Amino acid sequence: MNFDLTPEQDQLRDAVRALGRRYGHDYFVTKARSGEHTTELWDEAGRLGYLGVNIPTEYGGGGGGITELAIVCEELAAAGCPLLLLVVSPAIAATVIARHGTEEQRKRFLPGFADGSLKVVFAITEPEAGSNFHRLGTVARRDGDDWLLSGRKCYISGVDEASYVLVVARTEDAVTGKLKPALFVVPTDAPGLTRSKLDMEIVSPENQFLLYLDDVRLPADALVGESLDAGLPALFAGLNPERITVAAMGAGTGRYAIERASEYTATRKVWGGRSIGSHQGVAHPLAHAAVQVELARLMIHKAATLYDAGRDLEAGVSGNMAKYAAGEAAALAVDTAVQVLGGAGMTTEYGVATLLGAVRAGRIAPVSREMILNFVAQHVLGQDKSY
Ligand SMILES: Cc1cc2nc3c(=O)[nH]c(=O)nc-3n(C[C@H](O)[C@H](O)[C@H](O)COP(=O)(O)OP(=O)(O)OC[C@H]3O[C@@H](n4cnc5c(N)ncnc54)[C@H](O)[C@@H]3O)c2cc1C
């Protein structure tokens, strides 16, 4: 068992940390409040190669794995910049195309992922289906060589910033029953694709959208992979990287909140000469949150290591557990930080309450804590499914 990062991973972590700190949480919040995106940070991270760490070298990437991408997600979040699009574009979309796209699709898309110039978002959730993917109603039907896509998607992050959206649909002849997914790379400006922004209670420069697909016409090569059989493995290929990187983002956010809070409680004095952090009623909740975050980091490291070793099934269990643990730990850490900062905790200036919405959402998306518990109950504990 090895708990050390390699020297290259150490260097990556230090470099991303330095970049994140140069921008910091004030930058993130200013962008969010003004309705702008974190374009400067994204572009600089892309130029430095951090967004393409997991892309194979032959397509211009760093040749690393999800371990490296998780480091990038965690360190930017630990600097107060949790970038959700890292989870959708390089983690999900790039992995799906790298592992299951055609060679033509790899050549076309991967170099853009490698330098961050291409953003592809991911659309699976639908209003009627919710957590039950077997009810997905977005349908792809053949029209000559083309495909026509119709359906509705909800909560889709970052559509306004992306060139493409990777849409999970099902074909006309598999409209009912167990999901046999077909994945399509859809240009965000395709005729027939419209969107409306959802108002969310999250301070974030990234927005969520309802998407309407009304007979969106796509060429044959918009289908990911050589044939319809690629759909299911392609969808599964995206899930583990999604869970691991979103967990890393949660752990980084937890670290950020605990660091801000600890700095404050170590110096704030309201009872004579002792800091408020000397009182165990203040220090223990912070220490407890730190333990939870560190435990989540261990599971993230395990899940990423298993994934990069090609042990997908085991990575699925660890990735789900990591996502669960990190989601809970991040919510606990931010809530605790707000509490120990007192009134300052609720100000924008101290930069912790600004994360309350994001960490709360992290217990729901991209997979809810209940669906992870269902997964563990069924696949680890051998329990029957109730649904
Ligand atoms: C900020 C944010 C960003 C998102 N970004 C994206 C994105 O980019 N792309 C995308 O496709 N989706 C995205 N989503 C959607 C997200 O993945 C879904 O919200 C999530 O999967 C839950 O689905 P739902 O909201 O339909 O909840 P529902 O399925 O309606 O569930 C509601 C509640 O019931 C619980 N529940 C449902 N079924 C069961 C069961 N069998 N057992 C126990 N509990 C159950 C759930 O856990 C949940 O608490 C995003 C959501 C948010 C909040």
The ligand as an SDF file (V2000), in Angstrom:
LIG
                    3D

 53 58  0  0  0  0  0  0  0  0999 V2000
  -25.9490   21.8180   -9.3080 C   0  0  0  0  0  0  0  0  0  0  0  0
  -26.4040   20.6620  -10.1460 C   0  0  0  0  0  0  0  0  0  0  0  0
  -25.7420   20.3850  -11.3270 C   0  0  0  0  0  0  0  0  0  0  0  0
  -26.1650   19.3240  -12.1350 C   0  0  0  0  0  0  0  0  0  0  0  0
  -25.5230   19.1130  -13.3290 N   0  0  0  0  0  0  0  0  0  0  0  0
  -25.9770   18.1290  -14.1410 C   0  0  0  0  0  0  0  0  0  0  0  0
  -25.3800   17.9440  -15.4330 C   0  0  0  0  0  0  0  0  0  0  0  0
  -24.4540   18.6570  -15.8400 O   0  0  0  0  0  0  0  0  0  0  0  0
  -25.8670   16.9560  -16.2440 N   0  0  0  0  0  0  0  0  0  0  0  0
  -26.8970   16.1380  -15.8370 C   0  0  0  0  0  0  0  0  0  0  0  0
  -27.2940   15.2730  -16.6170 O   0  0  0  0  0  0  0  0  0  0  0  0
  -27.4890   16.3030  -14.6330 N   0  0  0  0  0  0  0  0  0  0  0  0
  -27.0560   17.2740  -13.7730 C   0  0  0  0  0  0  0  0  0  0  0  0
  -27.6470   17.4550  -12.5520 N   0  0  0  0  0  0  0  0  0  0  0  0
  -28.7780   16.5970  -12.1630 C   0  0  0  0  0  0  0  0  0  0  0  0
  -28.4490   15.6070  -11.0420 C   0  0  0  0  0  0  0  0  0  0  0  0
  -27.6300   14.5970  -11.5000 O   0  0  0  0  0  0  0  0  0  0  0  0
  -29.8030   15.1180  -10.4910 C   0  0  0  0  0  0  0  0  0  0  0  0
  -30.4130   16.2110   -9.8250 O   0  0  0  0  0  0  0  0  0  0  0  0
  -29.6630   13.9430   -9.5530 C   0  0  0  0  0  0  0  0  0  0  0  0
  -29.1920   12.8120  -10.2460 O   0  0  0  0  0  0  0  0  0  0  0  0
  -30.9860   13.6050   -8.8620 C   0  0  0  0  0  0  0  0  0  0  0  0
  -32.0310   13.4900   -9.7800 O   0  0  0  0  0  0  0  0  0  0  0  0
  -33.4040   14.3000   -9.5360 P   0  0  0  0  0  0  0  0  0  0  0  0
  -33.0420   15.7040   -9.2270 O   0  0  0  0  0  0  0  0  0  0  0  0
  -34.3200   14.0650  -10.6600 O   0  0  0  0  0  0  0  0  0  0  0  0
  -33.9950   13.6680   -8.2090 O   0  0  0  0  0  0  0  0  0  0  0  0
  -35.1180   12.5200   -8.0690 P   0  0  0  0  0  0  0  0  0  0  0  0
  -34.7050   11.3010   -8.8220 O   0  0  0  0  0  0  0  0  0  0  0  0
  -36.4520   13.1120   -8.3420 O   0  0  0  0  0  0  0  0  0  0  0  0
  -34.9930   12.1930   -6.5200 O   0  0  0  0  0  0  0  0  0  0  0  0
  -35.4850   13.0720   -5.5130 C   0  0  0  0  0  0  0  0  0  0  0  0
  -35.0270   12.5540   -4.1550 C   0  0  0  0  0  0  0  0  0  0  0  0
  -35.5290   11.2220   -3.9590 O   0  0  0  0  0  0  0  0  0  0  0  0
  -34.4470   10.3260   -3.7120 C   0  0  0  0  0  0  0  0  0  0  0  0
  -34.7150    9.0380   -4.3710 N   0  0  0  0  0  0  0  0  0  0  0  0
  -35.1310    8.8230   -5.6520 C   0  0  0  0  0  0  0  0  0  0  0  0
  -35.2150    7.5050   -5.8970 N   0  0  0  0  0  0  0  0  0  0  0  0
  -34.8560    6.8670   -4.7470 C   0  0  0  0  0  0  0  0  0  0  0  0
  -34.7470    5.4940   -4.3600 C   0  0  0  0  0  0  0  0  0  0  0  0
  -34.9940    4.4950   -5.2110 N   0  0  0  0  0  0  0  0  0  0  0  0
  -34.3160    5.2200   -3.1090 N   0  0  0  0  0  0  0  0  0  0  0  0
  -34.0380    6.2180   -2.2240 C   0  0  0  0  0  0  0  0  0  0  0  0
  -34.1230    7.5340   -2.5390 N   0  0  0  0  0  0  0  0  0  0  0  0
  -34.5200    7.8430   -3.7760 C   0  0  0  0  0  0  0  0  0  0  0  0
  -33.2360   11.0090   -4.2920 C   0  0  0  0  0  0  0  0  0  0  0  0
  -32.0510   10.5550   -3.6550 O   0  0  0  0  0  0  0  0  0  0  0  0
  -33.5170   12.4650   -4.0290 C   0  0  0  0  0  0  0  0  0  0  0  0
  -33.1360   12.7900   -2.7140 O   0  0  0  0  0  0  0  0  0  0  0  0
  -27.2520   18.5050  -11.7280 C   0  0  0  0  0  0  0  0  0  0  0  0
  -27.9170   18.7950  -10.5320 C   0  0  0  0  0  0  0  0  0  0  0  0
  -27.5060   19.8580   -9.7410 C   0  0  0  0  0  0  0  0  0  0  0  0
  -28.2370   20.1460   -8.4630 C   0  0  0  0  0  0  0  0  0  0  0  0
  1  2  1  0
  2  3  1  0
  2 52  2  0
  3  4  2  0
  4  5  1  0
  4 50  1  0
  5  6  2  0
  6  7  1  0
  6 13  1  0
  7  8  2  0
  7  9  1  0
  9 10  1  0
 10 11  2  0
 10 12  1  0
 12 13  2  0
 13 14  1  0
 14 15  1  0
 14 50  1  0
 15 16  1  0
 16 17  1  0
 16 18  1  0
 18 19  1  0
 18 20  1  0
 20 21  1  0
 20 22  1  0
 22 23  1  0
 23 24  1  0
 24 25  2  0
 24 26  1  0
 24 27  1  0
 27 28  1  0
 28 29  2  0
 28 30  1  0
 28 31  1  0
 31 32  1  0
 32 33  1  0
 33 34  1  0
 33 48  1  0
 34 35  1  0
 35 36  1  0
 35 46  1  0
 36 37  1  0
 36 45  1  0
 37 38  2  0
 38 39  1  0
 39 40  1  0
 39 45  2  0
 40 41  1  0
 40 42  2  0
 42 43  1  0
 43 44  2  0
 44 45  1  0
 46 47  1  0
 46 48  1  0
 48 49  1  0
 50 51  2  0
 51 52  1  0
 52 53  1  0
M  END
$$$$
